[in-house]
Amino acid sequence: MLNSKHRSFLRSMAHDIPDIIHVGKEGITPNLIVQTKDALKSREIVKGKVQQNSIEDVQSVAESLAISTSSEIICVIGNKFVLYKYNHTNPVIEFPKVKRKGRQGE
């Protein structure tokens, strides 16, 4: 489970990566699910785009892919979405250390 700092970090990372998942008029196909799983395994974070000719809306596509791939939705903006899934065997993304405020003298 990600906290707000992790989501913010991943959202900033996703800004610079290209869309590699494209959902067209066929919607979510088994091949698209396999492609998304493979991309998440190698990259941990993927950005997708729902084409204008698709009959499905972006939120439902992101939710369906997240459930099918056991990943988390980072954000949905316009016709784009970002998914994240931690790779336990070979992690790619390292989150920055969070500084916690404590009492002085400890």
BAFI-3210 file (N, C-alpha, C; in Angstrom, 3 decimals, decimal comma, padded with zeros to 6 digits):
// residues 106
n [1|2|3|4|5|6|7|8|9|10|11|12|13|14|15|16|17|18|19|20|21|22|23|24|25|26|27|28|29|30|31|32|33|34|35|36|37|38|39|40|41|42|43|44|45|46|47|48|49|50|51|52|53|54|55|56|57|58|59|60|61|62|63|64|65|66|67|68|69|70|71|72|73|74|75|76|77|78|79|80|81|82|83|84|85|86|87|88|89|90|91|92|93|94|95|96|97|98|99|100|101|102|103|104|105|106]
n.u [000,841|000,549|001,623|000,757|003,054|004,610|002,930|002,959|005,664|005,837|004,015|005,399|007,552|006,256|005,590|007,585|007,835|007,098|003,874|003,039|001,086|-001,708|-005,067|-007,529|-010,279|-011,041|-010,960|-010,157|-008,153|-007,148|-004,499|-003,597|-003,639|-001,636|000,550|000,621|001,158|003,745|005,152|004,882|006,295|008,925|009,383|008,019|006,445|003,975|002,653|-000,419|-002,705|-005,950|-007,461|-009,284|-011,233|-012,130|-014,625|-014,790|-014,389|-011,707|-011,244|-012,547|-011,095|-008,535|-009,079|-009,909|-007,581|-005,826|-006,915|-006,728|-003,978|-003,015|-002,083|-001,534|-003,445|-002,032|-002,569|-005,182|-005,579|-007,177|-007,115|-005,272|-003,510|-001,803|-000,087|001,195|003,308|004,988|008,063|009,117|011,314|013,253|013,655|013,082|012,480|013,401|012,299|012,486|013,979|011,976|011,903|011,317|009,665|010,779|011,120|013,394|016,616|016,487]
n.v [-001,178|002,172|005,360|008,888|010,387|008,561|008,149|010,719|010,932|008,866|009,869|012,121|010,850|009,525|011,519|011,962|009,587|007,626|006,785|003,444|001,588|001,147|001,590|000,709|000,621|-002,000|-002,389|-003,782|-006,420|-009,909|-010,071|-007,460|-007,343|-009,206|-007,894|-005,606|-006,741|-007,789|-005,414|-004,077|-005,835|-005,542|-002,761|-001,622|000,705|001,989|003,886|004,563|004,992|005,846|005,530|007,776|006,460|004,416|002,622|002,512|004,233|006,120|005,785|003,345|001,575|001,799|000,805|-001,835|-002,896|-002,623|-004,389|-006,785|-007,079|-006,981|-004,535|-001,066|001,903|004,905|007,501|009,120|011,041|013,074|011,427|009,569|007,188|005,897|003,111|001,099|-001,446|-003,196|-004,861|-007,703|-009,406|-008,130|-005,101|-001,922|000,775|003,062|004,414|007,709|008,437|009,113|011,849|012,041|014,046|014,658|014,788|017,126|016,260|013,602]
n.w [000,000|-000,856|000,367|000,495|-000,099|-001,538|-003,754|-004,851|-005,538|-007,471|-009,357|-010,244|-011,445|-013,520|-015,220|-017,127|-018,577|-021,528|-023,078|-022,986|-023,002|-024,912|-025,297|-027,427|-029,763|-029,366|-026,676|-023,465|-023,926|-023,696|-024,568|-024,169|-021,395|-020,756|-021,918|-020,320|-017,793|-018,273|-018,802|-016,346|-014,730|-015,620|-015,512|-013,343|-013,216|-015,320|-018,019|-019,489|-022,250|-023,288|-026,286|-028,505|-029,964|-028,385|-026,584|-023,893|-020,751|-019,238|-016,458|-015,833|-017,435|-016,290|-013,704|-014,302|-015,506|-013,362|-011,485|-012,931|-013,189|-010,654|-009,656|-008,649|-009,006|-009,827|-010,820|-012,693|-015,400|-017,630|-020,644|-019,910|-017,838|-014,931|-013,744|-011,039|-009,810|-007,395|-007,779|-006,404|-006,727|-008,322|-007,758|-009,251|-008,889|-006,431|-003,526|-002,124|001,058|003,841|005,881|009,258|011,588|014,765|018,349|019,754|020,940|021,075]
ca.u [000,000|001,352|001,132|000,652|004,395|005,003|002,125|003,479|006,949|005,559|003,378|006,455|008,320|005,431|005,494|008,593|007,876|006,132|002,741|003,358|-000,154|-002,698|-006,348|-008,270|-011,703|-011,287|-011,010|-009,151|-008,062|-006,181|-003,152|-003,268|-003,364|-000,309|001,515|000,703|001,864|005,165|005,716|004,967|007,347|010,244|009,526|007,275|005,499|003,629|001,669|-001,279|-003,565|-007,172|-007,664|-010,587|-012,210|-012,480|-015,966|-014,653|-013,795|-010,353|-011,282|-012,899|-009,968|-007,473|-009,503|-009,899|-006,184|-005,228|-007,396|-006,206|-002,530|-002,712|-001,288|-002,232|-003,622|-001,362|-003,394|-005,919|-005,717|-007,586|-007,259|-004,085|-003,500|-000,501|-000,177|002,441|003,348|006,326|008,694|009,806|012,564|014,225|013,064|013,659|012,257|013,743|011,638|013,350|013,765|011,104|012,408|010,240|009,898|010,797|011,469|014,819|017,281|016,352]
ca.v [000,000|003,380|006,551|010,041|010,780|007,618|008,456|011,962|010,605|008,094|010,775|012,943|009,971|009,173|012,673|011,899|008,329|007,585|005,859|002,178|000,827|001,875|000,900|001,199|000,299|-003,367|-002,369|-004,569|-007,771|-010,732|-009,709|-006,197|-007,660|-009,834|-006,834|-004,746|-007,501|-007,835|-004,070|-003,812|-006,667|-005,017|-001,323|-001,317|001,788|002,130|004,898|004,109|005,985|005,322|006,240|008,418|005,553|003,387|002,811|002,516|005,449|005,948|005,287|001,922|000,856|001,765|-000,098|-003,206|-003,324|-002,722|-005,635|-007,909|-007,191|-006,825|-003,314|000,061|003,091|006,076|008,645|009,138|012,434|013,159|010,098|008,800|006,605|005,376|001,956|000,735|-002,725|-003,442|-006,113|-008,212|-010,086|-007,214|-003,761|-000,919|002,106|003,208|005,596|008,522|008,263|010,132|012,377|012,189|015,057|014,092|015,771|017,390|015,640|012,144]
ca.w [000,000|-001,000|001,038|-000,396|-000,537|-002,585|-004,943|-005,406|-006,161|-008,686|-010,318|-010,842|-012,340|-014,671|-016,113|-018,189|-019,317|-022,634|-022,977|-023,642|-023,078|-025,700|-025,327|-028,579|-029,883|-028,891|-025,222|-022,761|-024,466|-022,943|-025,002|-023,513|-019,995|-020,726|-022,216|-019,137|-016,749|-018,626|-018,634|-014,909|-014,157|-015,961|-015,226|-012,121|-013,444|-016,732|-018,354|-020,564|-022,888|-023,893|-027,550|-028,640|-030,548|-027,408|-026,016|-022,441|-020,206|-018,714|-015,080|-015,822|-018,020|-015,281|-012,632|-014,815|-015,658|-012,023|-010,894|-013,714|-013,040|-009,224|-009,498|-008,040|-009,844|-009,262|-011,172|-013,949|-015,811|-019,035|-021,236|-019,529|-016,502|-014,505|-012,854|-010,361|-009,100|-006,857|-008,197|-005,211|-007,061|-008,912|-007,701|-010,145|-008,320|-005,022|-002,985|-001,257|002,487|004,414|007,152|010,224|012,596|016,119|019,382|019,838|022,062|021,011]
c.u [000,887|000,754|001,176|002,014|004,882|004,230|002,627|004,798|006,733|004,892|004,423|007,334|007,555|005,318|006,412|008,589|006,819|004,978|003,133|002,148|-001,176|-003,966|-007,179|-009,709|-012,034|-011,374|-009,885|-009,212|-007,095|-004,736|-002,692|-002,925|-001,979|000,776|001,709|001,446|003,364|005,837|005,872|006,082|008,729|010,446|008,957|006,255|005,250|002,575|000,882|-002,167|-004,772|-007,439|-009,083|-011,647|-012,615|-013,857|-015,921|-014,035|-012,492|-010,358|-011,591|-011,788|-008,849|-007,830|-009,446|-008,474|-005,506|-005,660|-006,775|-004,715|-002,074|-001,805|-002,145|-002,322|-002,948|-002,171|-004,096|-006,154|-006,060|-007,838|-006,055|-004,210|-002,114|-000,757|001,192|002,269|004,784|006,820|009,546|011,162|013,639|013,662|013,822|013,601|012,593|013,137|012,604|012,993|012,934|011,678|011,222|010,626|009,792|011,124|012,963|015,389|017,151|017,259]
c.v [001,242|004,520|007,732|010,513|009,869|007,891|009,717|011,725|009,862|008,947|011,654|012,123|009,718|010,317|012,530|010,608|008,325|006,615|004,564|001,264|001,686|001,040|001,520|000,750|-001,112|-003,428|-003,188|-006,006|-008,586|-010,408|-008,411|-006,426|-008,278|-008,786|-005,929|-005,450|-007,537|-006,485|-003,728|-004,618|-006,086|-003,565|-000,882|-000,209|001,901|003,220|004,388|005,224|005,279|006,179|006,798|007,472|004,417|003,682|002,887|003,829|005,112|005,330|003,788|001,063|000,707|000,792|-001,553|-003,736|-003,485|-004,022|-006,835|-008,143|-007,106|-005,625|-002,224|001,210|004,258|007,330|008,405|010,596|012,459|011,775|009,205|008,292|006,045|004,247|001,649|-000,624|-002,990|-004,814|-006,607|-008,833|-009,137|-005,791|-002,751|000,466|002,090|004,511|006,384|008,293|009,428|010,559|012,591|013,235|014,409|015,198|015,943|016,706|014,126|011,566]
c.w [000,000|-000,196|000,061|-000,908|-001,664|-003,880|-005,632|-006,135|-007,479|-009,760|-011,008|-011,783|-013,638|-015,675|-017,326|-018,999|-020,421|-022,347|-023,685|-023,734|-023,813|-025,794|-026,436|-028,567|-029,416|-027,372|-024,615|-023,273|-023,605|-023,309|-024,334|-022,040|-019,850|-020,966|-021,000|-017,998|-017,017|-018,409|-017,155|-014,254|-014,430|-015,534|-013,883|-012,291|-014,954|-016,889|-019,546|-021,074|-023,480|-025,133|-027,625|-029,184|-029,609|-026,822|-024,489|-021,968|-019,487|-017,314|-015,045|-016,426|-016,994|-014,155|-013,083|-014,963|-014,303|-011,345|-011,603|-013,493|-011,585|-008,973|-008,866|-009,036|-009,130|-009,562|-012,503|-014,279|-017,291|-019,587|-020,921|-018,100|-016,221|-013,508|-012,265|-009,701|-008,687|-007,320|-007,031|-005,532|-007,568|-008,911|-008,563|-009,515|-006,836|-004,525|-002,116|000,207|003,008|005,747|008,086|011,244|013,967|017,113|019,424|021,075|022,061|019,969]
res [m|l|n|s|k|h|r|s|f|l|r|s|m|a|h|d|i|p|d|i|i|h|v|g|k|e|g|i|t|p|n|l|i|v|q|t|k|d|a|l|k|s|r|e|i|v|k|g|k|v|q|q|n|s|i|e|d|v|q|s|v|a|e|s|l|a|i|s|t|s|s|e|i|i|c|v|i|g|n|k|f|v|l|y|k|y|n|h|t|n|p|v|i|e|f|p|k|v|k|r|k|g|r|q|g|e]
***
